[in-house]
Amino acid sequence: MWTGDRDIPLYLRVADGNEVDSAMFGTLMAHFHKQWQIDALFVADAALYTEKNLQMIVSFRWVSRVPVSLTAVKELLEKNSIDAFVPNKISGYRIAPCSNDSGGVRQRRLVIESEACKQSDLKQLEKRLTKKYTQAQSQLPKFCQEEFACAEDAFNVAKLLQSHLPFHQLACKY
């Protein structure tokens, strides 16, 4: 734990390298708070975000990134339409404020949309789609030259090829 004034360490605990962060964050914060008894703002990465830790720090002020893998977060992202986001003072960012109860702890959350991050993700997606498309194009001649005993056999091979393509569920039904 560090101060905001020249980063003077206030609390240090040397841990076993095999310790899991998510198993220790709540305990460390509780020990720090007990030792110093100050109104601190704890900042941690997503490893803090477990039900056990949330229960241990319920009376503390804290900030953490919430793992996107949580069901509640997935639902939140699906529910937040584009209209829910409002421009931020920082150019290229938009936010959607919301509240949630997770682990029995009432929380305020901000979903943050970064235009730069979105563009980077779209470039990566385009690269992956192009790679898959190229792979499919290279497999197609082999299937086109193959002779099938009946239309159903050809249809089954086409379905198998289609299942390996991105967004195959969006393709037309035969």
N, C-alpha and C positions, 0 to 999 in steps of 0.2 A: 504494500500500500504506500502511495506516494502523496506528498503534499503538492499543491499547485504552485508553491513558492520554491523555485529552484530545485524541484524534484528531490526533496529530502525524504529518504525512506522512513516510514513510521512503523512499519510492521514487516517482519521477514520470517519466513518459515521455510527451511530447506526440506524438500519433499523427496520421497522415494520416486525415482524415475518411472516406476511402473504404476504410480497412482493415477487414477482417472480424474481429470479436472472436475467433471460433473459431480463426482462423489465428494469432492472436498470444498468447492466454492462456498457453499452455505456455511459450513463449519468454520472456514477461515474468516468469513465476514462476521460471524457471531463472536469468534474469539477476539478479533480486532475491536469490535464494538464494545465488548465487555472490558477489554484492557484500556481503551481510550475514552470511552463514554462521551463521544462527540457526535454531533449531527453531521455525519459524512454522507456524501453521495457516492455510492459504489457503482463502478462501471466494470462490466464483465462481458466476455463474449458469450456465444450461444450455449456453451457448456454449462453455464449457470442455470439454464432454463429447464429444471426438473421439478416435479411436484414437491419432492422432499426439500429441495433448496428453497423453493418459493415459500413453503411453510416456515422454514427457519428464518427467513428474512422479511416476513410479512410486515414488521414494524419499521423496517429500514427504508431509506430512499435509495433507489437503484435504477440503473439503466442497462439494458441488455438488448442484443439483437435476438429476436425470436426465431427459432429454427423454422424454415419454410416447410419442413417435413411434417410439422404438427397438423393434425386434422383441422383444428380451429383456424389455423392460418390459411390452409388451403381453401377452406370454406369462405374465409374473409376475402381472399384474393378473387375468388370466383364471384362473390356477391358484389364487390366493389366495381361498379361500372365506371366507364371513363368519365361520367359526369360527377362521380364522387371525388375526383382529384381536383385540387385547386392549385394554381401557381404559387410558388414559394418566392421569397425575396431573393433567393439564390437562383440565378439564371440556369435553366436546364433541368430544374427539379420541380416536381409537383408532389403534393401530399394529400393523403386521405386520412383524417383522424377518425378513430373509433375506440370503443371500449369493449372489454371482454372480461369474463371471469374464467380463469384457468388455474387449476390446482387449488381452487377455493380462494383465490386471491384476485380481488378486483384490480384491473389493469387498464391503463390508457395506452393505446398503441397508435403509432403513426406508420402508415404504409407509405413508403417513399419511392417515387418513380424517378429514375435518372434517365434523361434523354441519351446521354453518352453511353450509359450501361445498356440501354435498350438497343442502340445502334450497334454496339459491339456484339450483343447477343444475336441480333438479326444477321450480322455478317457471319458469325459462327454457324448459325442455323443454315444459311445459304451454302456455306462450304460443305456441311454435312449432307445437305440435300443434293448438291451437285455431285458429290462423291457417290452417293447411293444411285443417282440417276445414271452416272457413267457405268457403274457396276451392272445395273439392270440392262443398259444398252449393250454391254459386252456379252451378257447371257442370252439375250433375245435371239440372235442368229442361230445359236445352237438349238433352241426350242423350235424355231421356224423350220429347220431342216429335218426335225424329227417327225417320223410318221407314226400316227396313232391308229389304234385298232377301231376306235369309235370317237364320236364327238365328246362323249362324257370323259374319256381319258384325256383328251386335249384340254377340256374345261378344267379338270382337276389339276393338271400341270400349270395352267394359266393362273388358277387360284393360288397355287403354291408360290409361284413367282411373285404374284401380286402381294402375298402376305409378307414378303421380305422388303417391300417398298415402303418408304415413308408415306404416311397418310393413306395407307391402303384401304382403310375403312371408308374413305371419301370417294373411292373409285366407283365407277358405275357397276351396277349389278348386271350380269349377263342373263 
